[in-house]
Amino acid sequence: MPNEILNENDIKTIIEKVIAELSLAGSTPDSSAAAENSVPADNNAAVCCGRAEEPVVVEDGYIDDITEHDLKEQFFVPNPEDKEGYIRMKQFTPARIGVWRAGPRYNTVSSLRFKADHATAQDAVFTSVPDEFVAECGFVASQTVCVDKDEYLTRPDLGKVLSVSERKRLKEELPKNAKVQLVVGDGLSSAAIIANIKEIMLSLKQGLRSYGIETGPIPFIKYARVGVEDEIGELTGSDVICLFIGERPGLVTAESMSAYIAYKPMINMPEARRTVVSNIHRGGSLPIETGAHIADIIKLMLDKKVSGVDLKL
């Protein structure tokens, strides 16, 4: 029947026969014995920290967020020569070690975690800090001249510039010639701001008060780049500007935030005049501790009247 056209039922029958033959071919005694001594390819019963996990039972159509599991506690290598040493090493790095494989590829749980972390990083970049969150924190909402996220990502230069109307409004609402002006910008990770800003502000303000330094209203700059703090410095005349901004997310975390601190910043000043405290997140520099550390740095800046490479910490 070389010229006969197969209908849908014929094609379905052929596929079912092929699948049945493949299943029979894969259940030979040799392959079954090998399977007993190998890590399961689909990882429905993955080995984690040396023990088998129960298969996931989905009752409501949803499973747990795979990104909530700590990579440092996951271990999939079968029969390691030095298991305890391997696990100790994992505690000092967020790198994906001890993930093992299924044939030439990553095993299923490791592959899914990689994709999930990548998706989380993308979400952090392309989503915005909710207006409700900004209002809840009591920030003064503002925005650079970028009109949307696409322009912000493709025109980094515009993320450093405030419009004439915004400059005028902030100049009226922010204190003049303050010792310290705190600023928050979304940057490249909205998740970083949401996860860290409340805790760090609490400890930072407390630390500054211990030095007799009070802070006023805090602007939140949407579509912000680091250089926007220079505009804030010029229009307020503050001694120190401290800008908190979301860092570019990676596969380790999408919640990392940085603080860029400068003494009397001005537009087009050298980047070497900025002091940076980075890697602020729950798996790095803890926000509640880093706030107190930044308060000490700001006090030193005010005393020495310098920042960046000229400030010896």
Secondary structure as GFF3:
##gff-version 3
##sequence-region A 1 313
A	DSSP	alpha_helix	8	25	.	.	.	ID=ss1
A	DSSP	alpha_helix	29	36	.	.	.	ID=ss2
A	DSSP	beta_strand	47	48	.	.	.	ID=ss3
A	DSSP	beta_strand	51	52	.	.	.	ID=ss4
A	DSSP	three_ten_helix	66	68	.	.	.	ID=ss5
A	DSSP	three_ten_helix	71	73	.	.	.	ID=ss6
A	DSSP	alpha_helix	83	90	.	.	.	ID=ss7
A	DSSP	beta_strand	101	102	.	.	.	ID=ss8
A	DSSP	beta_strand	105	106	.	.	.	ID=ss9
A	DSSP	alpha_helix	108	126	.	.	.	ID=ss10
A	DSSP	alpha_helix	131	136	.	.	.	ID=ss11
A	DSSP	beta_strand	140	143	.	.	.	ID=ss12
A	DSSP	alpha_helix	149	154	.	.	.	ID=ss13
A	DSSP	three_ten_helix	156	160	.	.	.	ID=ss14
A	DSSP	alpha_helix	164	173	.	.	.	ID=ss15
A	DSSP	beta_strand	180	185	.	.	.	ID=ss16
A	DSSP	alpha_helix	190	210	.	.	.	ID=ss17
A	DSSP	beta_strand	219	222	.	.	.	ID=ss18
A	DSSP	alpha_helix	228	236	.	.	.	ID=ss19
A	DSSP	beta_strand	240	246	.	.	.	ID=ss20
A	DSSP	beta_strand	257	263	.	.	.	ID=ss21
A	DSSP	three_ten_helix	271	273	.	.	.	ID=ss22
A	DSSP	beta_strand	274	280	.	.	.	ID=ss23
A	DSSP	alpha_helix	287	304	.	.	.	ID=ss24
A	DSSP	three_ten_helix	308	310	.	.	.	ID=ss25
###
